[in-house]
Each structure stands twice: as C-alpha cells, then as structure tokens.
Amino acid sequence: MKRKQPGWGSFEQPEQHYLVEPRHLAGGGDLRHVTEYLRASGWNDKSKTGGPIVFDSPDKKIRIGYDPLTQPGGWTISGKQTASQEAWHAMLGKQVPVEIVAGVTDALHRPRSAHAPNVWAPLVQQGWTTDRQHNFTAVSPDRNAWVQFHQSGGEAYWWAGARTEHGRTWDAIFSPTTPMHLVQEFSAALADPTPVMRPLGRVPASSRIRTRSVSVLPSELGAWQQARINAARAATWARNSWAASRPRATARPHAAAGSARARR
C-alpha cells in the first residue's frame, strides 16, 4: 500500500475574480466583510436561522441589521438616545457595496477624531463636484453617484445614491441626528478610488463599470479575510485594555476630610 507523498492533494486551484471600479457600482458583495468584523469586535449576534442578520453593540446602544427580503431591504443601523447623543438611524440599500457599508460600521469601533467632521472633504479630495450654495450636493466624476444634504418640508437628512444605465442601483439615508463622523466615514469609503473584488458571476451587468480579471487562490482570500478579523480583535483588545487601566475617580482629600467632619 502506497503512502501519500507530503502535500498530496493540497494543490490549490486559483479562482477567477474581478477588480471592479468604480466601487459604487460593484454590487453588494460578501456580507461577511461586515458581519465577521462585528463578531470579532465583540458585537452580539442576535440573528436567527433563516431570518435577518442582527447584531447589537456590546453596550446595547447600537443595533445593525440586514434583511434582503423586506422592501426596499438592506442594512439598517440605529443608535439609542444617550446623555450626549439623540437617537439616530441610517438605512443603506442591499446593493450598497459592503466595503462602503463597512466605512460606517467599522467607524463605530474607533475613537472619534479630535477634528470636526467634514462630510464633503473626502469627496472633494477625490474630484467630486460640489454645489453647496443651492442643493448641498456632491456628484462623482462619472456622474453616477451622489451625496446630498436634503432639506424639504421641514425635514433634513443625508441622502446618497448610485445609478447605472438600467436605473437606480441603491440609496442610503442618514437621519439628521446621525453622528457626523459616521456620515463622513461613509463619504470617505464611497469616494475611495480603490477597486473592490468580486468573484466570477457576481459582477453587475453594466457598461459603466471597468473590470480587470485576476486569479486568486482560496488561501489568499482566507488570509486577507483573517487579517481584517485580526485587526478587529487587536483594536478591541487595545480599547478594552485601555478602559480597564484607566484610574478610577477617587474622592478628593479635602472632600473626604469634610465628610469625616460631618459625621462627627
């Protein structure tokens, strides 16, 4: 009986994928790009088998859901009211690329910048055309995506969308109370010129997208996904370690002395 040689049967076949640009027309993508990052960041998976995806933040103040079956379907992100923040919500259609959705969901785990958020800045840096005198709108260089601060009938909200020659592809709406740094992270991910990868058969049919075929080993895909998960775990560990190491507030000496005198 012959023994198998070392490595026998372990040969990998490369799989055909495509680098797609602009990313706003690349289609929804693999949901695990978002969900595995949430899980690695300590979010609680409340999803039910066969039902919509639901994740709650560790402090139970934010909920992220994905439901492709309802109309219009897609992602919902909502935050509860706190002492420093009004309740807020965002809705992103199911064809919003996961890389753009992650711009928002990843930012929920990072500390806010000390600088005031500016939704328009990432768009302008990537050559988007802006009109902030009339409609407060930015339009992508290919004219197929936009971001707008929409005001009508006493209501105000952030609205973004994309279209192809076949019509509207997706919409994203942020309530006016949505933390501005999250809207900025959305616009930065939207304007990012880096192509996104889609497997064979998952590239939308449109003459307005550009593709480049690449061969990728399954182990390479797994390594890229694992690197993202490891980054989430490392950031969560660092954040929790910092919170645990902060000195707790203690009574001031004169306050303690005053309390002692009051008890006499």
Secondary structure as UniProt FT lines:
FT   TURN            6..9
FT   STRAND          15..21
FT   HELIX           23..25
FT   HELIX           32..40
FT   TURN            41..42
FT   STRAND          44..45
FT   TURN            49..50
FT   STRAND          53..56
FT   TURN            58..59
FT   STRAND          62..67
FT   STRAND          74..79
FT   STRAND          88..93
FT   TURN            94..95
FT   HELIX           98..107
FT   TURN            108..109
FT   HELIX           120..125
FT   TURN            126..127
FT   STRAND          129..131
FT   TURN            132..135
FT   STRAND          137..139
FT   TURN            141..142
FT   STRAND          145..152
FT   TURN            153..154
FT   STRAND          155..164
FT   TURN            165..166
FT   STRAND          167..174
FT   TURN            176..177
FT   HELIX           180..191
FT   STRAND          196..199
FT   TURN            200..201
FT   TURN            207..208
FT   STRAND          210..216
FT   HELIX           218..245
FT   HELIX           253..263
//
